[in-house]
């Protein structure tokens, strides 16, 4: 049986330390490494060791009770949470680590939410119980209150079945509760029930210990291995999911994938005729080469050029993509010396974007500048160091800015015509506001008698092959449903690219007429502060256009939860640390995009000219008497064939 599990937690909770203990106890490593000594097994990247934090999700394998386990150590810092999210679909189980001295942090809440959205069965381990300030009972109580009442103490599960565990199992087996009351219930009798309840996310086992000393880790492993199960099938056709893209030291492109059914072999084509050149099983930074891999394995393969993170392979279908719940909220311009070519910088960041698609690299040719999306300033420091070490190029970054988006408040029609000499296409679309967070969606109301289905499918492809820009600030367009209502082709002169041009002009022409809105990212925050500072904090939240719930005050400590714009709160942590003498803290998690609180200021600051954006024209191109001419968006409808 093959089982993949990830260890997840907020930063400094002890993930890497727990990973070291597990690998040591299972004889995978001979001695314990540590973050402080820069010799941990899974943090082998130079940048990780120098910074003392996990940046990349890495894997190690071990055998326990005749089962093959793959352990994935994930980043804990919020700046690298997109890296964490990428591996979630590869996990059979998760181990959520909680700091027994600090309890639930903002990022812990984010991780718990992601695990529930991805439906990953979860075990919890309360760490650092060797410290005087740690309290296992108090922490598990907080977890029940904040996350789920189904989080249950499994410390003595082998010898003693608690009433709440028995009650949960009794929902499907009526005899269990009677046996419990009579004192005749033992672990082996209900093991299968508990396994099923864990897999269905109806029970979340919780244990505790101290990873630094090894306290409780062996017991956790015993219980974890007794209560985890998978049923991968090698006889089915191959399916898999791409977890990440990584370039090795020889700059060879590797596709890391989880095989969910079937097998793969070297020299076998698995993506658009592209064959696997090599199959690698990684264990830390080292790997072994194999001729095949089967269901349940996580491997790196070489030879695939068009793979990308989140892609489904085999019968999963390459069109299936992971929909990310965590999105970068900041954007920074890449700065570099004039003796470095633009092409070289773009190529470097193309590689980095393959490895981290959330960078959303954007090269603006007219301004000769490259912008990337980021989660925070720590990520910029890591990128700067990584580019220097990997590519020998020194870069810096401009001050990060908030990433805004644009949408529309009501329906509008748009028309685009593209007819230079010997070309022809005309498109009419209706733009409608979409559901918040839905992105760009498409449907067609155009009859096939009006426009052939192959052209309609081509238009659909063009809708999704670029990021459309709004007309207020030039920010990316989102939450809009694009409906094809009409189209026309020419029997001789229409080529594929003609519909691309007509469609983009139709979308743009509609946006120029629409009531557009600016959306900005929001943080949900939790502030822990001394009671004496509560008034100051509440005033600040209001001043920064945020909202909050009534403070929860206990023993002189106040906990304030709320929501506010990233632009206003991004540096508020430093402000809290200053006026509280370092004793106050704030934790953030992404809370989605909402209407901008200061749109006029943002529009003025961006100073965007939609008519001057040559990459996103709103005009249409017509032809008369063998000569092409341009018609501006506000006059174009007078020339459209749609109205004739």
DODOPA-118756 format. One record per residue (C-alpha): x, y, z; residue in three letters. Coordinates in steps of 0.1 Angstrom, whole numbers, plus 2048, in hexadecimal, padded with zeros to 3 digits. Layout:
! residues N
{node {X,Y,Z},ala},
...
This chain:
! residues 644
{node {800,800,800},unk},
{node {80D,823,7F7},unk},
{node {804,841,80B},unk},
{node {80D,865,805},unk},
{node {80A,87E,821},unk},
{node {814,8A2,827},unk},
{node {81F,8B4,846},unk},
{node {810,8D7,847},unk},
{node {811,8F3,860},unk},
{node {817,918,865},unk},
{node {83B,923,865},unk},
{node {851,918,883},unk},
{node {838,8FE,88F},unk},
{node {852,8E3,88A},unk},
{node {849,8D2,869},unk},
{node {86C,8CB,85E},unk},
{node {876,8BF,880},unk},
{node {859,8A7,881},unk},
{node {862,89B,85E},unk},
{node {886,894,86A},unk},
{node {879,880,888},unk},
{node {862,86B,872},unk},
{node {87E,864,859},unk},
{node {896,85C,875},unk},
{node {87E,844,887},unk},
{node {877,832,866},unk},
{node {89D,82E,85F},unk},
{node {89B,844,840},unk},
{node {8B7,85B,84E},unk},
{node {8D3,851,866},unk},
{node {8D4,871,87B},unk},
{node {8BC,88E,882},unk},
{node {8C2,8AE,86F},unk},
{node {8B4,8CF,879},unk},
{node {8AA,8F1,86A},unk},
{node {8C2,903,881},unk},
{node {8E0,8EE,877},unk},
{node {8D6,8F1,852},unk},
{node {8D8,8CB,84D},unk},
{node {8B4,8BF,84C},unk},
{node {8AC,8A4,832},unk},
{node {891,8B6,81F},unk},
{node {89C,8DA,821},unk},
{node {8BA,8D3,80B},unk},
{node {8B8,8F2,7F5},unk},
{node {8D3,90B,7FC},unk},
{node {8BA,928,7FF},unk},
{node {8A4,914,818},unk},
{node {8C2,90B,82E},unk},
{node {8CF,92F,82E},unk},
{node {8AC,93D,837},unk},
{node {8A2,921,84F},unk},
{node {880,91D,83F},unk},
{node {86F,904,828},unk},
{node {869,913,806},unk},
{node {863,8F4,7F0},unk},
{node {84D,8D5,7F6},unk},
{node {865,8B8,7F6},unk},
{node {85F,893,7FB},unk},
{node {86F,875,80D},unk},
{node {865,851,80D},unk},
{node {865,836,828},unk},
{node {857,814,82F},unk},
{node {842,80D,84E},unk},
{node {82E,7EE,856},unk},
{node {834,7E2,833},unk},
{node {824,801,824},unk},
{node {836,81A,80E},unk},
{node {832,83E,81A},unk},
{node {83B,85E,808},unk},
{node {83F,87C,820},unk},
{node {83C,89F,812},unk},
{node {84A,8BC,827},unk},
{node {838,8DC,81D},unk},
{node {840,901,822},unk},
{node {832,912,841},unk},
{node {837,936,839},unk},
{node {819,947,82A},unk},
{node {82E,955,80D},unk},
{node {832,932,800},unk},
{node {80F,925,806},unk},
{node {809,922,7E0},unk},
{node {824,908,7E0},unk},
{node {812,8F6,7FC},unk},
{node {7F1,8F6,7EA},unk},
{node {800,8E6,7CB},unk},
{node {807,8C6,7DD},unk},
{node {7E5,8C2,7EE},unk},
{node {7D5,8AE,7D2},unk},
{node {7F2,895,7D4},unk},
{node {7EC,88D,7F9},unk},
{node {7D9,86F,806},unk},
{node {7DC,87D,829},unk},
{node {7E8,89C,83B},unk},
{node {7F8,8A2,85C},unk},
{node {7F0,8C4,869},unk},
{node {80A,8CF,883},unk},
{node {7FF,8E7,89E},unk},
{node {817,8FA,8B5},unk},
{node {80C,8F1,8D8},unk},
{node {81A,912,8E5},unk},
{node {80A,929,8CC},unk},
{node {7EA,916,8C2},unk},
{node {7D7,91F,8A3},unk},
{node {7E7,939,88C},unk},
{node {7D7,94B,86E},unk},
{node {7EA,935,856},unk},
{node {7DF,916,869},unk},
{node {7BB,920,861},unk},
{node {7C4,925,83C},unk},
{node {7D4,902,83B},unk},
{node {7B6,8F2,84C},unk},
{node {79F,902,833},unk},
{node {7B3,8F6,816},unk},
{node {7B4,8D3,823},unk},
{node {78E,8D3,826},unk},
{node {78A,8E1,803},unk},
{node {7A1,8C7,7F4},unk},
{node {791,8AC,80A},unk},
{node {7B2,89F,819},unk},
{node {7AD,888,837},unk},
{node {7C0,898,853},unk},
{node {7D3,88E,873},unk},
{node {7DE,8A9,88C},unk},
{node {7FE,8AA,8A1},unk},
{node {801,8C3,8BD},unk},
{node {826,8CB,8BF},unk},
{node {83E,8D9,8D8},unk},
{node {82E,8C9,8F6},unk},
{node {850,8C8,907},unk},
{node {84D,8ED,90E},unk},
{node {83E,8FB,92E},unk},
{node {826,912,91C},unk},
{node {817,8F6,906},unk},
{node {7F5,8E8,90F},unk},
{node {7E8,8CA,8FC},unk},
{node {7C4,8CA,90B},unk},
{node {7C0,8EF,906},unk},
{node {7CD,8EE,8E2},unk},
{node {7B7,8D1,8D8},unk},
{node {799,8E4,8E7},unk},
{node {7A2,902,8D1},unk},
{node {7A4,8EB,8B3},unk},
{node {782,8DD,8B9},unk},
{node {773,900,8BE},unk},
{node {784,90F,89F},unk},
{node {786,8F2,887},unk},
{node {770,8D4,88E},unk},
{node {760,8C2,8AB},unk},
{node {76B,8A2,899},unk},
{node {78F,8A8,8A3},unk},
{node {795,88D,8BD},unk},
{node {7B0,882,8D4},unk},
{node {7BF,861,8C8},unk},
{node {7DC,860,8E1},unk},
{node {7D0,83F,8F1},unk},
{node {7BC,831,8D4},unk},
{node {7CE,80F,8D6},unk},
{node {7C4,809,8FA},unk},
{node {7A6,820,900},unk},
{node {789,82A,8E9},unk},
{node {77A,84B,8F3},unk},
{node {755,851,8F4},unk},
{node {757,86B,8D7},unk},
{node {76A,852,8C1},unk},
{node {751,836,8C9},unk},
{node {734,84D,8C2},unk},
{node {742,857,8A0},unk},
{node {748,832,896},unk},
{node {725,828,8A3},unk},
{node {714,83D,889},unk},
{node {719,821,870},unk},
{node {71C,803,888},unk},
{node {702,803,8A3},unk},
{node {713,7E8,8B8},unk},
{node {732,7FE,8BF},unk},
{node {722,814,8D9},unk},
{node {714,7F7,8EC},unk},
{node {736,7E6,8ED},unk},
{node {745,807,8F8},unk},
{node {72C,80A,915},unk},
{node {733,7E6,91F},unk},
{node {759,7ED,91E},unk},
{node {75F,7D2,903},unk},
{node {76A,7E9,8E7},unk},
{node {78D,7E7,8DA},unk},
{node {7A0,7F9,8BE},unk},
{node {7A3,7DB,8A6},unk},
{node {77E,7D7,8A5},unk},
{node {777,7FA,898},unk},
{node {797,801,885},unk},
{node {786,7FF,863},unk},
{node {76A,816,86F},unk},
{node {783,830,87B},unk},
{node {797,82E,85B},unk},
{node {777,834,847},unk},
{node {76D,851,85D},unk},
{node {790,861,859},unk},
{node {78F,85D,833},unk},
{node {76C,86D,832},unk},
{node {779,88A,848},unk},
{node {760,881,864},unk},
{node {77C,87C,87D},unk},
{node {79D,88E,880},unk},
{node {7B5,87C,898},unk},
{node {7CB,892,8AE},unk},
{node {7EA,889,8C1},unk},
{node {806,89D,8D1},unk},
{node {82B,89D,8D9},unk},
{node {84B,8AF,8D3},unk},
{node {85C,8AA,8B1},unk},
{node {87D,8B9,8BE},unk},
{node {882,89E,8D8},unk},
{node {86E,882,8C6},unk},
{node {854,881,8E1},unk},
{node {834,872,8D4},unk},
{node {840,86E,8B0},unk},
{node {844,848,8B1},unk},
{node {821,844,8BF},unk},
{node {813,85C,8A5},unk},
{node {824,847,88A},unk},
{node {815,827,897},unk},
{node {7F2,836,899},unk},
{node {7F5,847,877},unk},
{node {801,827,866},unk},
{node {7E4,813,876},unk},
{node {7C9,82C,86A},unk},
{node {7D4,834,846},unk},
{node {7CA,821,827},unk},
{node {7CA,825,802},unk},
{node {7BD,810,7E5},unk},
{node {7D0,81A,7C5},unk},
{node {7CB,803,7A7},unk},
{node {7E7,7FB,78F},unk},
{node {7D0,7E9,777},unk},
{node {7BC,808,76D},unk},
{node {7C7,81F,750},unk},
{node {7E1,839,75A},unk},
{node {7D6,859,76A},unk},
{node {7EB,873,77D},unk},
{node {7ED,896,789},unk},
{node {80A,8AE,784},unk},
{node {815,8BC,7A6},unk},
{node {831,8D3,79B},unk},
{node {84C,8DB,781},unk},
{node {870,8DC,78C},unk},
{node {891,8E1,77A},unk},
{node {8AE,8CE,788},unk},
{node {8D2,8DA,78B},unk},
{node {8D9,8CF,767},unk},
{node {8BB,8E5,75D},unk},
{node {8A7,8C6,752},unk},
{node {882,8CA,755},unk},
{node {870,8B3,76D},unk},
{node {84B,8AD,770},unk},
{node {841,8A1,793},unk},
{node {821,88D,792},unk},
{node {80B,878,7A8},unk},
{node {800,858,797},unk},
{node {7DC,852,7A1},unk},
{node {7D6,832,78D},unk},
{node {7E8,81B,775},unk},
{node {80D,81C,76C},unk},
{node {826,82F,757},unk},
{node {846,823,747},unk},
{node {865,833,738},unk},
{node {861,83C,713},unk},
{node {83B,83C,717},unk},
{node {829,85A,708},unk},
{node {812,869,722},unk},
{node {80C,88D,716},unk},
{node {806,897,6F2},unk},
{node {81E,87C,6E5},unk},
{node {83A,888,6FD},unk},
{node {84C,86A,70B},unk},
{node {85B,865,72E},unk},
{node {880,865,72D},unk},
{node {886,85D,751},unk},
{node {873,854,770},unk},
{node {882,860,791},unk},
{node {878,857,7B4},unk},
{node {884,873,7CB},unk},
{node {88E,86F,7EF},unk},
{node {89A,891,7FB},unk},
{node {8B2,89F,7E2},unk},
{node {8BC,87C,7D5},unk},
{node {8A9,866,7BD},unk},
{node {8A9,844,7AE},unk},
{node {8A0,83D,78A},unk},
{node {885,823,781},unk},
{node {876,815,761},unk},
{node {853,818,76E},unk},
{node {83C,827,789},unk},
{node {81A,81D,794},unk},
{node {7FB,82A,7A5},unk},
{node {802,83C,7C6},unk},
{node {825,846,7BC},unk},
{node {832,86A,7BB},unk},
{node {84D,86C,7A1},unk},
{node {860,885,78C},unk},
{node {861,87E,767},unk},
{node {876,88F,74C},unk},
{node {86D,893,728},unk},
{node {84C,8A7,72B},unk},
{node {84E,8CA,71D},unk},
{node {829,8D6,720},unk},
{node {820,8CA,743},unk},
{node {815,8E2,75D},unk},
{node {80B,8E2,782},unk},
{node {7E8,8D6,788},unk},
{node {7E6,8C4,766},unk},
{node {7D4,8A3,764},unk},
{node {7E5,888,750},unk},
{node {7D9,868,740},unk},
{node {7B3,863,742},unk},
{node {7B2,880,75C},unk},
{node {7B4,897,73D},unk},
{node {7CD,8B3,738},unk},
{node {7B1,8CC,739},unk},
{node {7AC,8C7,75F},unk},
{node {7BE,8E2,772},unk},
{node {7C1,8EA,797},unk},
{node {7AD,907,7A2},unk},
{node {7C2,919,7BB},unk},
{node {7B2,926,7DB},unk},
{node {7D1,93A,7E5},unk},
{node {7DA,957,7CE},unk},
{node {7F7,970,7D0},unk},
{node {7EB,993,7DA},unk},
{node {80A,9A7,7D2},unk},
{node {81D,9AF,7B2},unk},
{node {841,9BA,7AF},unk},
{node {856,9C7,792},unk},
{node {877,9B4,78B},unk},
{node {895,9CC,78B},unk},
{node {8B6,9C2,77A},unk},
{node {8D5,9D2,76C},unk},
{node {8D6,9DF,748},unk},
{node {8F1,9C7,73E},unk},
{node {8D8,9AA,743},unk},
{node {8C2,9A5,725},unk},
{node {89C,9A6,728},unk},
{node {89B,984,716},unk},
{node {8B1,974,731},unk},
{node {89C,981,74D},unk},
{node {87C,976,73C},unk},
{node {88A,953,737},unk},
{node {895,950,75B},unk},
{node {873,959,768},unk},
{node {862,943,74E},unk},
{node {874,926,760},unk},
{node {86A,933,782},unk},
{node {846,937,777},unk},
{node {845,913,76B},unk},
{node {850,909,78E},unk},
{node {839,921,79F},unk},
{node {81B,92A,788},unk},
{node {80E,943,7A2},unk},
{node {82A,95B,798},unk},
{node {814,965,77A},unk},
{node {832,975,769},unk},
{node {828,992,753},unk},
{node {840,9A2,739},unk},
{node {834,9C4,72E},unk},
{node {846,9C9,70D},unk},
{node {83D,9EE,709},unk},
{node {84C,9F6,72B},unk},
{node {867,9DC,72A},unk},
{node {85F,9D0,74D},unk},
{node {857,9AF,75D},unk},
{node {83E,9AC,77A},unk},
{node {838,98D,78F},unk},
{node {81D,985,7A9},unk},
{node {828,97C,7CC},unk},
{node {81A,973,7EE},unk},
{node {832,989,802},unk},
{node {854,999,807},unk},
{node {865,979,814},unk},
{node {85D,969,7F3},unk},
{node {870,985,7E1},unk},
{node {88E,97F,7F7},unk},
{node {88D,95A,7EE},unk},
{node {889,962,7C9},unk},
{node {8A6,97A,7C9},unk},
{node {8BD,960,7D9},unk},
{node {8B0,944,7C3},unk},
{node {8B6,957,7A2},unk},
{node {8D9,960,7AD},unk},
{node {8E2,93C,7B7},unk},
{node {8D1,92A,79A},unk},
{node {8D7,943,77D},unk},
{node {8F3,959,789},unk},
{node {8DF,978,784},unk},
{node {8D9,994,79E},unk},
{node {8B7,9A2,79F},unk},
{node {8A3,9B8,7B7},unk},
{node {87E,9C1,7B9},unk},
{node {86A,9E2,7BA},unk},
{node {853,9E8,7D8},unk},
{node {837,9CE,7D5},unk},
{node {814,9DB,7CC},unk},
{node {7F2,9CC,7D1},unk},
{node {7E4,9B7,7B5},unk},
{node {7C2,9C6,7AA},unk},
{node {7A9,9B5,794},unk},
{node {78C,9C3,77F},unk},
{node {769,9B7,778},unk},
{node {747,9C6,76D},unk},
{node {728,9CE,780},unk},
{node {70E,9C7,765},unk},
{node {70A,9B6,743},unk},
{node {717,9C6,723},unk},
{node {71B,9BC,6FF},unk},
{node {73C,9BF,6EC},unk},
{node {743,9BE,6C7},unk},
{node {764,9B8,6B5},unk},
{node {76C,9B7,690},unk},
{node {78E,9AE,680},unk},
{node {790,9B2,65B},unk},
{node {7B2,9BC,64E},unk},
{node {7B7,9B2,629},unk},
{node {7B0,98D,623},unk},
{node {7A5,987,647},unk},
{node {783,987,657},unk},
{node {772,981,678},unk},
{node {756,991,68D},unk},
{node {74C,989,6B0},unk},
{node {730,995,6C7},unk},
{node {731,98B,6EC},unk},
{node {71D,993,70B},unk},
{node {731,999,72B},unk},
{node {71F,991,74C},unk},
{node {72B,994,770},unk},
{node {736,972,77D},unk},
{node {736,963,79F},unk},
{node {750,971,7B7},unk},
{node {770,95D,7B2},unk},
{node {764,94B,792},unk},
{node {77E,95B,77B},unk},
{node {776,95B,756},unk},
{node {75B,943,749},unk},
{node {74D,93E,727},unk},
{node {72E,931,716},unk},
{node {71E,935,6F3},unk},
{node {6FB,93F,6E8},unk},
{node {705,941,6C4},unk},
{node {6F3,928,6AD},unk},
{node {709,912,698},unk},
{node {6F6,91D,679},unk},
{node {704,940,680},unk},
{node {728,936,689},unk},
{node {736,913,684},unk},
{node {73E,8FF,6A4},unk},
{node {763,8FD,69C},unk},
{node {765,923,69C},unk},
{node {751,925,6BC},unk},
{node {769,90D,6CC},unk},
{node {786,921,6BF},unk},
{node {777,941,6CF},unk},
{node {774,92E,6F0},unk},
{node {799,925,6EE},unk},
{node {7A2,949,6E8},unk},
{node {78E,954,707},unk},
{node {7A5,941,71E},unk},
{node {7C6,944,70D},unk},
{node {7CE,966,71B},unk},
{node {7C9,97C,73A},unk},
{node {7B0,997,730},unk},
{node {7B6,9BA,73E},unk},
{node {79C,9D2,74D},unk},
{node {799,9F6,741},unk},
{node {79B,A08,762},unk},
{node {7BE,9FF,76D},unk},
{node {7C9,9E4,754},unk},
{node {7C6,9CA,76F},unk},
{node {7BC,9A6,767},unk},
{node {798,9A0,75F},unk},
{node {784,987,775},unk},
{node {762,97B,77F},unk},
{node {753,980,75D},unk},
{node {73E,968,748},unk},
{node {744,96D,723},unk},
{node {728,961,70D},unk},
{node {72C,95E,6E7},unk},
{node {70C,96B,6D7},unk},
{node {716,96F,6B3},unk},
{node {733,96A,69B},unk},
{node {73B,96B,676},unk},
{node {756,95B,661},unk},
{node {760,95F,63C},unk},
{node {760,940,627},unk},
{node {782,949,618},unk},
{node {793,963,62E},unk},
{node {78E,958,652},unk},
{node {7AC,949,664},unk},
{node {7AF,93D,688},unk},
{node {7C0,95D,694},unk},
{node {7A5,973,686},unk},
{node {78C,967,6A1},unk},
{node {7A6,96D,6BC},unk},
{node {7A9,992,6B1},unk},
{node {783,997,6AD},unk},
{node {77C,987,6CF},unk},
{node {795,99B,6E2},unk},
{node {788,9BB,6D2},unk},
{node {764,9B2,6DA},unk},
{node {76D,9AB,6FF},unk},
{node {780,9CC,701},unk},
{node {765,9E0,6F0},unk},
{node {74B,9D2,708},unk},
{node {762,9DC,726},unk},
{node {765,9FF,719},unk},
{node {73F,A02,71B},unk},
{node {73B,9F0,73C},unk},
{node {739,9FB,760},unk},
{node {759,9EC,76C},unk},
{node {764,9E6,790},unk},
{node {785,9E2,7A0},unk},
{node {78A,9C4,7B7},unk},
{node {7A5,9C3,7D2},unk},
{node {7B2,9A6,7E7},unk},
{node {7A7,9A4,80C},unk},
{node {7B7,994,82A},unk},
{node {7A4,982,845},unk},
{node {7B9,98A,865},unk},
{node {7BC,97F,889},unk},
{node {7CC,997,8A1},unk},
{node {7D9,98D,8C3},unk},
{node {7E0,9AB,8D9},unk},
{node {7E0,9B7,8FD},unk},
{node {7BF,9C3,909},unk},
{node {7CD,9E6,90E},unk},
{node {7D2,9EA,8E8},unk},
{node {7B0,9DF,8DD},unk},
{node {7A2,A02,8D8},unk},
{node {7C1,A0B,8C3},unk},
{node {7BD,9EC,8AD},unk},
{node {798,9F1,8A7},unk},
{node {79E,A15,89C},unk},
{node {7B9,A09,885},unk},
{node {7A3,9EF,875},unk},
{node {789,A09,86E},unk},
{node {7A3,A22,861},unk},
{node {7B0,A08,849},unk},
{node {78D,A00,83B},unk},
{node {78B,9DE,84C},unk},
{node {76F,9CE,861},unk},
{node {771,9B9,880},unk},
{node {75E,9A4,899},unk},
{node {75A,9AC,8BE},unk},
{node {77B,9A5,8D0},unk},
{node {77E,985,8E4},unk},
{node {790,98F,904},unk},
{node {79E,975,91D},unk},
{node {7B8,97B,938},unk},
{node {7C2,99D,92A},unk},
{node {7C8,990,907},unk},
{node {7B1,99A,8EA},unk},
{node {7AB,987,8CA},unk},
{node {79C,99C,8AE},unk},
{node {791,98C,88D},unk},
{node {788,99F,86E},unk},
{node {78D,9A7,84A},unk},
{node {79D,9C3,836},unk},
{node {7AE,9CD,816},unk},
{node {7D1,9C0,810},unk},
{node {7DC,9E2,805},unk},
{node {7D4,9F0,827},unk},
{node {7DF,9D4,83E},unk},
{node {7FE,9C6,82C},unk},
{node {815,9D8,844},unk},
{node {7FF,9D9,862},unk},
{node {812,9BD,873},unk},
{node {830,9D4,877},unk},
{node {81A,9EF,885},unk},
{node {80C,9D7,89F},unk},
{node {82E,9CB,8A9},unk},
{node {83A,9EF,8AE},unk},
{node {81E,9FC,8C5},unk},
{node {81B,9DB,8D8},unk},
{node {840,9D7,8DF},unk},
{node {841,9B8,8CA},unk},
{node {827,9A6,8DF},unk},
{node {80A,9AA,8C7},unk},
{node {806,995,8A7},unk},
{node {7F0,993,888},unk},
{node {7EB,976,871},unk},
{node {7DD,978,84E},unk},
{node {7CC,962,835},unk},
{node {7BF,96A,813},unk},
{node {79A,972,813},unk},
{node {793,976,7EE},unk},
{node {78D,995,7D8},unk},
{node {772,9AF,7E0},unk},
{node {769,9D1,7D2},unk},
{node {785,9EA,7D7},unk},
{node {781,A02,7F5},unk},
{node {793,A1F,7E3},unk},
{node {78E,A1A,7BD},unk},
{node {793,A3F,7B4},unk},
{node {7B5,A40,7C5},unk},
{node {7C0,A1F,7B4},unk},
{node {7B4,A2B,791},unk},
{node {7C7,A4C,795},unk},
{node {7E7,A3A,7A2},unk},
{node {7E7,A21,785},unk},
{node {7E1,A3C,76B},unk},
{node {7D7,A22,751},unk},
{node {7CD,A2D,72E},unk},
{node {7B7,A11,71F},unk},
{node {7B8,A21,6FC},unk},
{node {7DE,A22,6FD},unk},
{node {7E1,9FD,706},unk},
{node {7ED,9F0,6E4},unk},
{node {7ED,9CC,6F0},unk},
{node {7C8,9CD,6F8},unk},
{node {7B7,9E1,6DC},unk},
{node {792,9EA,6DF},unk},
{node {78F,9F6,6BB},unk},
{node {785,9E1,69D},unk},
{node {794,9DD,67B},unk},
{node {77F,9DF,65C},unk},
{node {786,9DD,637},unk},
{node {777,9F0,619},unk},
{node {782,9F1,5F5},unk},
{node {7A2,9DD,5FD},unk},
{node {7AC,9F4,619},unk},
{node {7AB,9ED,63E},unk},
{node {7A2,A08,658},unk},
{node {79E,A0A,67D},unk},
{node {77E,A15,68F},unk},
{node {77E,A1F,6B4},unk},
{node {76A,A0B,6CD},unk},
{node {74F,A25,6D2},unk},
{node {747,A26,6AD},unk},
{node {74E,A02,6A4},unk},
{node {72A,9F5,6A8},unk},
{node {71F,A0C,68C},unk},
{node {735,9F8,674},unk},
{node {72E,9D4,682},unk},
{node {71F,9BB,66A},unk},
{node {70B,9AE,688},unk},
{node {6F4,9CB,686},unk},
{node {6EE,9C8,661},unk},
